Structure formats: C-alpha cells, structure tokens
C-alpha cells in the first residue's frame, strides 16, 4: 500500500487502536520547528557512535546515561543528560577507532573498534568504564567490524565485512563468548560489496528475532534480512545510489511494525543529492526512493516514534514527519551518528567531539493508566495530504510520562 494512502486511511479512523502496552491519553505539547543544542565539542576525536539508556542513581533517582565513542580511543560518558562528561580509557586501545557502542545503564556497555585485523575488537565493561574486557578480535587482515547491536545485555550481534565471499556475523548469547554465525544460508557477497562503519547502524534489529544489515560498494546496494536471528536469510536490491566503493546504504532503521527507512549515498561526494534515502512498506522486500531527498549523503537514520524520522550526515540533518517519504532540512551541523532513547531524548555525535541534542516539536504527553488494556490513540490532525501528512499519537517507547 502507498504510504500516503495508508496515512490517509489512518486519518479516517477515530479512534485508532495502536500498539498493546497501556491505555494512554495523548496530547500534543509542541508546536515549534525541530532544533538542536550542542552539548559539547572541541575534543580531538571523530565521534561515530552514541548510546543512551535510562537508569537510576544510588538514591533511586532516574538518570539518563549517554555514552559516545570515536577515533583516538575516545569513549565518553555523561550521567546528567550531557551537561558534564567523563573520558574513559581502555588500556592498549588508545589509537583505536571505536565506531560501535551499545550501553545498558551507567555501568554496562560494549565498545567496538573498526580497522583491519586486530584493530577490530569488541570490549565490555560492567563497572562504568573503570575496567574493560577484550572479548573478541581476529588476526586475519580481511577482518573488519562494522556495527554492533544488542537485544539484551547477553544477546548481541556484530557485523563484519565479507571473508571468503560471505559477510561475517558474530553472536553472543551469554554476554561473554562471541562465535561466528553459520553462513550456510547467507547469500554470497557481490564483488566489492561491504558494509559501512560510519555510524554503527548498518546492522539493526527489527521485530521479534528480525535481523537486518545494509551494504554498499557494489553495483546495487542491498538489504539482507533474517527473520530468525541469522538462521536463514534473504536479500533485496534497493534504488539507493551505488556503483563504487564509497557509495551505498550506510544506515537502516526497521522500526517495529512500521516502514523501514534506509539512507546513504556517496561519502566521497557528500553533496550528491539524488537517491540517498529510500523506504520499504513490506519489511524490506521492495524499496522506493523518498519523494523528497535529504539533500546529500547521510550516514545515519533513526526513528523517534515510527512516523518521525531523523537522518544526519556531514551536510546537516533532516527530519521526516511521514516515515521517510519526504525530508525537511533541520540543521547544517555535521553529525555521523544518532541515538533515539524515546520521544523526549535524541542525541547525535560528530567530528571534533561534537555531541548535540535534538528538540522534538512533536512530543506527546502520555499517561499510563492500565498496562493490561490496549492503547487507544487518536489522530491529532484533521485532513491528510501528501504536503500535510497527519500525525498519529503513539506511546513512547521506553519512557512514559
């Protein structure tokens, strides 16, 4: 179904049953344009990954912990939503490029470095970065890690470039031991095909047990899909720009139950504006180019609520209020990666140690009444058109206010 028709259909259904978490009341509380606030910069690092989680301090107060990582062995952590930062150190990793990161609270996180052979490593800390355990590396020159994702602290996956003609996927089921997934059912890589380690988002988790990864470097950028955490695979071509080693899909966002959005382009030609963003309405089987493009190469994309998406890159950030069909310019700030914790908390990171916070104009006030009953949400706007899509009130993932 065309996305605009799908959205228009939603607008005619009042009330609309969505999700299945708690009976909520939703009220739009923002009416301004999206904006960004730079929290910190001026550090000698190109930040490539950011991860945030809600946790509690020793007094039981809720705190938001943000972790960020990048070149020159830099790993940063903030316990106060980015007001202050502490630089963490991994012994023997001072020159590594930490392009992957996944945090679970203020104490526990995985950090993944990218580079040839032993420069690609997976570390884990359980004491807030005071100590780190090296959990995986490989001496083979072709070994190059691109991204890391986790379903839980003990269930994680990592993606590496092809070795012997097939992409390498690693898995841990206990949060300690990493092993390669069997490649028997994995489609072969095309000549020159690889994944990009620009933003820790070329690999992503979807709905229950779904695993996606996106590629570039070949004639056609592709999306690999597994419905069962890597036991079986299928692959689909996309219309995103490709054809050389520096172009393809750099980031994919398979938001639960909704459209899938992918972005990329050519990082050596970041001003090339054509064919850098696409979306899928059938869980990645087929792809359509966005009706209006972001305006150049974009390295990361993330969804706030399944309708509002944000994409970032060296030429700025863009927002889409219709699940990736149309993109609107947001800021000229240079970012590499983005992390959405919930509709209230989104951060992006980039060169020179830049960390910025996104201010979401489409926030909703949500009050949880009874977790045993379905969510009843209503369409906030009236008429819906391609130029003015409707906004569907949804429950925020993770944080309920």
C-alpha positions as a printed Julia matrix, in Angstrom:
401×3 Matrix{Float64}:
   0.0     0.0    0.0
   1.25    3.5   -0.82
   2.34    5.22   2.4
   0.3     8.37   1.76
  -2.85    6.27   1.25
  -2.0     4.34   4.4
  -1.65    7.57   6.39
  -4.82    8.99   4.9
  -6.66    5.84   5.92
  -5.45    6.28   9.48
  -6.88    9.78   9.5
 -10.35    8.5    8.78
 -10.27    6.06  11.68
 -11.07    7.7   15.02
 -10.26    6.32  17.49
  -7.44    4.09  16.21
  -6.21    1.07  18.13
  -2.42    1.07  18.19
   0.2    -1.0   19.93
  -0.57   -3.06  23.05
   1.03   -1.62  26.13
  -1.19    0.6   28.29
  -4.33    2.66  27.95
  -2.99    6.16  27.44
  -4.22    9.65  26.79
  -2.16   11.63  24.31
  -1.92   15.37  23.89
   0.33   17.29  21.52
   2.53   19.58  23.6
   4.88   21.04  20.99
   4.31   23.37  18.05
   7.75   24.72  17.15
  10.22   23.61  14.49
  12.82   20.93  15.29
  16.03   22.33  16.73
  19.42   21.21  18.04
  21.55   22.21  21.02
  25.29   21.44  21.01
  26.23   19.98  24.4
  29.98   19.59  23.94
  32.67   19.89  21.26
  36.36   20.65  20.82
  37.67   17.15  21.61
  40.3    15.55  19.38
  38.08   12.76  18.11
  35.62   12.0   15.35
  32.68   10.51  17.25
  30.99    7.67  15.36
  28.65    6.04  17.87
  26.26    7.11  20.63
  24.08    5.08  23.0
  21.77    6.19  25.81
  19.72    4.47  28.49
  17.54    5.36  31.45
  18.78    4.14  34.8
  18.73    5.12  38.48
  21.37    6.5   40.79
  22.17    5.23  44.28
  19.3     7.3   45.69
  16.81    5.79  43.27
  16.5     8.91  41.13
  16.01    8.41  37.4
  19.01    9.5   35.34
  19.83    9.4   31.64
  23.24    7.98  30.83
  24.81    8.84  27.47
  27.84    7.07  26.04
  29.73    8.19  22.91
  32.83    6.85  21.15
  35.11    7.53  18.21
  38.66    7.85  16.95
  41.83    8.15  19.05
  40.49    5.62  21.53
  37.91    8.08  22.86
  34.94    6.86  24.91
  32.83    9.45  26.73
  30.09    9.07  29.33
  27.62   11.53  30.81
  25.36   10.83  33.81
  23.39   14.1   33.59
  21.93   14.21  30.06
  25.09   15.71  28.57
  25.78   18.56  30.98
  29.13   17.06  32.04
  31.28   14.33  30.51
  33.95   11.91  31.66
  36.51   10.42  29.29
  37.03    6.7   29.8
  40.18    4.77  28.86
  40.8     1.26  27.61
  44.37    0.18  28.23
  46.13   -0.68  24.98
  43.37    0.82  22.85
  44.48    4.45  22.77
  44.84    4.51  18.96
  41.73    2.52  18.08
  38.68    3.88  16.27
  35.6     2.99  18.33
  32.8     3.05  15.77
  30.32    0.85  17.61
  28.78    1.24  21.05
  25.88   -0.22  22.99
  25.15    0.79  26.59
  22.62   -0.69  29.01
  22.99    1.61  32.01
  25.67    3.72  33.7
  27.82    0.64  34.36
  27.49   -1.79  31.45
  28.41   -1.21  27.8
  30.02   -2.83  24.76
  32.55   -0.85  22.71
  33.51   -2.0   19.2
  36.53   -0.73  17.27
  36.92   -0.88  13.49
  40.06   -1.49  11.45
  41.97   -4.23   9.69
  42.61   -7.44  11.6
  43.36   -6.97  15.28
  42.34   -3.31  15.15
  38.75   -4.58  15.09
  37.84   -5.55  18.64
  34.87   -5.96  20.97
  35.27   -4.84  24.59
  32.84   -4.88  27.5
  32.71   -3.01  30.79
  30.47   -3.74  33.77
  31.89   -1.11  36.14
  31.26    2.14  34.32
  34.44    2.04  32.24
  36.92    1.59  35.07
  37.98   -1.73  33.51
  37.32   -3.33  30.12
  37.44   -6.94  28.99
  38.6    -7.72  25.45
  36.02  -10.26  24.27
  36.79  -10.72  20.57
  39.29   -9.93  17.82
  40.76  -11.68  14.77
  44.25  -11.59  13.26
  43.09  -12.01   9.67
  43.69   -8.85   7.62
  40.26   -9.13   5.99
  38.54   -8.98   9.39
  36.84   -5.58   9.71
  33.98   -4.91  12.15
  31.21   -2.54  11.03
  28.47   -2.48  13.69
  27.17   -3.99  16.9
  23.55   -4.36  18.12
  22.02   -5.97  21.19
  18.62   -7.34  22.1
  19.74   -7.6   25.73
  22.95   -7.43  27.74
  23.62  -11.07  26.92
  22.19  -11.36  23.37
  24.19   -9.3   20.86
  25.31   -9.41  17.23
  28.21   -7.84  15.35
  28.68   -7.44  11.59
  32.0    -7.68   9.75
  32.93   -7.31   6.07
  32.95  -10.42   3.86
  35.61  -13.08   4.4
  35.86  -15.86   1.8
  32.92  -14.43  -0.12
  30.36  -14.04   2.68
  29.63  -11.47   5.35
  30.72  -12.45   8.83
  28.22  -12.16  11.67
  29.19  -12.75  15.29
  26.84  -13.59  18.14
  27.0   -13.78  21.91
  24.27  -15.45  23.93
  25.82  -15.03  27.35
  27.39  -11.57  27.08
  30.87  -13.07  27.19
  31.67  -15.54  24.42
  31.37  -14.45  20.77
  31.08  -17.01  17.96
  30.51  -16.69  14.19
  27.03  -17.45  12.92
  26.8   -20.26  10.38
  26.95  -18.82   6.87
  25.28  -21.76   5.1
  22.08  -19.85   4.32
  23.69  -16.41   3.91
  23.67  -15.12   0.3
  27.12  -14.58  -1.18
  28.59  -11.1   -1.24
  28.86   -9.35  -4.6
  32.26   -8.26  -5.96
  33.36   -5.21  -3.98
  30.41   -5.41  -1.59
  30.86   -4.49   2.05
  29.18   -2.72   4.94
  29.97    0.76   6.25
  31.2     1.5    9.77
  30.24    5.18   9.65
  27.56    5.25  12.35
  27.08    1.81  13.94
  23.78    1.48  12.09
  24.43   -0.69   9.03
  23.21   -3.57  11.26
  19.84   -3.38  13.02
  17.29   -5.4   14.97
  13.67   -5.33  13.83
  10.6    -7.08  15.2
  10.85  -10.3   17.17
  14.08  -12.07  16.12
  14.46   -9.98  12.95
  17.98   -9.0   11.9
  18.84   -6.61   9.06
  22.07   -5.35   7.56
  22.71   -3.0    4.65
  25.57   -2.9    2.16
  27.37   -0.8   -0.42
  30.43   -0.86  -2.63
  28.79   -2.98  -5.33
  26.62   -2.08  -8.33
  23.43   -2.21  -6.26
  23.2    -1.5   -2.52
  21.36   -4.34  -0.84
  19.5    -5.18   2.36
  19.95   -8.6    3.97
  17.1    -9.88   6.12
  16.78  -12.72   8.63
  13.51  -13.46  10.47
  15.25  -15.72  12.98
  18.46  -14.05  14.17
  20.63  -15.29  11.36
  19.44  -18.86  10.84
  18.03  -18.12   7.37
  18.48  -15.13   5.07
  17.06  -13.32   2.06
  18.42  -10.27   0.24
  16.84   -7.4   -1.73
  18.26   -4.73  -4.01
  17.49   -1.06  -3.32
  17.43    2.09  -5.51
  19.91    3.96  -3.29
  22.98    5.31  -5.09
  25.77    2.76  -5.55
  28.31    1.62  -8.09
  31.59    2.45  -6.36
  33.49    1.68  -3.16
  32.34    4.83  -1.37
  28.59    4.62  -2.03
  25.65    2.55  -0.86
  23.47    2.21   2.22
  25.1     3.44   5.42
  22.2     3.09   7.84
  18.93    1.19   8.16
  16.08    1.65  10.66
  13.49   -1.15  10.81
  11.1     0.44  13.3
   8.87   -2.15  14.91
   5.72   -2.79  12.92
   6.18    0.15  10.56
   8.02    1.3    7.45
  11.74    0.62   7.14
  13.96    3.55   6.18
  17.47    3.4    4.72
  19.89    6.22   3.94
  23.33    6.55   2.39
  24.84    7.98  -0.77
  28.5     8.61  -1.58
  30.65    9.76   1.34
  33.36   10.99  -1.05
  30.78   13.14  -2.8
  28.55   14.24   0.09
  26.79   16.94  -1.95
  25.34   14.37  -4.36
  21.68   14.69  -3.52
  20.0    12.04  -5.66
  18.95    8.61  -4.43
  20.27    8.79  -0.87
  17.09    7.83   1.02
  14.51    5.07   0.47
  11.76    3.31   2.38
  10.07   -0.08   2.4
   6.48   -0.87   3.33
   6.86   -4.67   3.22
   9.64   -5.31   5.75
  12.44   -4.81   3.23
  11.25   -6.93   0.32
  10.82   -3.95  -2.03
  12.07   -0.37  -1.83
  11.0     3.06  -3.05
  13.05    6.25  -3.21
  11.88    9.06  -0.93
   9.71   11.56  -2.79
  11.89   14.41  -1.5
  15.51   13.58  -0.64
  17.57   14.79   2.34
  19.93   16.8    0.12
  23.14   14.79   0.19
  24.98   11.85   1.71
  23.57   10.79   5.07
  25.37    8.37   7.39
  22.64    7.54   9.93
  18.89    7.41  10.34
  16.72    6.79  13.42
  13.02    6.79  14.22
  11.52    8.7   17.1
   8.04    7.15  17.04
   7.64    5.26  13.77
   6.41    8.37  11.93
   9.03   10.99  12.82
  12.46   10.01  11.46
  15.76   11.88  11.69
  18.75   11.49   9.38
  22.21   13.02   9.79
  25.4    13.48   7.81
  28.28   15.89   7.11
  26.0    18.34   5.27
  23.44   18.51   8.05
  20.38   16.82   9.5
  16.88   16.32   8.15
  13.53   15.26   9.61
  10.64   13.37   8.07
   7.14   13.52   9.52
   5.77   10.83   7.2
   8.07    7.84   7.82
  10.74    8.73   5.29
   8.67    9.77   2.26
   9.5    13.49   2.47
  12.55   15.02   4.17
  12.86   18.54   5.57
  16.15   20.3    6.36
  16.76   20.71  10.09
  20.31   21.96  10.76
  23.67   22.38   8.96
  25.53   20.76  11.88
  27.91   17.95  10.89
  26.94   14.63  12.51
  27.91   10.98  11.98
  25.58    9.0   14.23
  22.32    9.35  16.12
  20.59    7.66  19.05
  16.9     7.86  19.97
  16.07    6.85  23.53
  12.42    7.94  23.36
  10.35   10.85  22.04
  11.89   13.14  24.62
  15.56   12.18  24.2
  17.59   12.09  20.99
  21.31   12.75  20.59
  23.72   12.97  17.64
  27.52   12.94  17.53
  30.15   14.01  15.01
  33.62   15.44  14.31
  35.64   17.35  16.91
  33.91   15.53  19.72
  30.56   17.16  18.98
  27.53   15.92  20.9
  24.16   17.6   20.29
  20.6    17.11  21.49
  17.53   17.15  19.26
  14.44   19.0   20.42
  11.33   17.24  19.19
   8.39   19.52  18.34
   6.01   16.54  18.08
   6.25   15.37  21.67
   3.21   13.86  23.31
   2.25   13.78  26.94
   1.38   10.19  27.79
  -0.14    8.89  31.0
  -0.17    5.19  31.65
  -3.5     4.05  33.14
  -3.7     0.29  32.86
  -0.97   -1.84  31.3
  -3.4    -4.73  30.8
  -5.59   -2.82  28.34
  -4.81   -1.87  24.72
  -3.65    1.59  23.74
  -6.32    3.89  22.37
  -4.8     6.71  20.35
  -6.43    9.32  18.16
  -5.25   11.09  15.04
  -4.29   14.59  16.08
  -4.74   16.4   12.76
  -7.77   16.55  10.52
  -7.32   16.29   6.76
  -4.24   14.5    5.49
  -2.44   15.18   2.23
   0.99   14.45   0.79
   2.01   18.01   1.68
   0.44   17.86   5.13
   0.51   14.31   6.48
  -1.43   13.61   9.64
   0.22   12.97  12.95
  -0.75    9.83  14.84
  -0.44    9.96  18.6
   1.6     6.98  19.83
   3.0     5.58  23.02
   6.63    6.49  23.55
   8.94    3.5   23.55
  10.74    3.12  26.83
   9.75    6.28  28.64
   6.23    7.01  29.82
   5.36   10.39  31.26
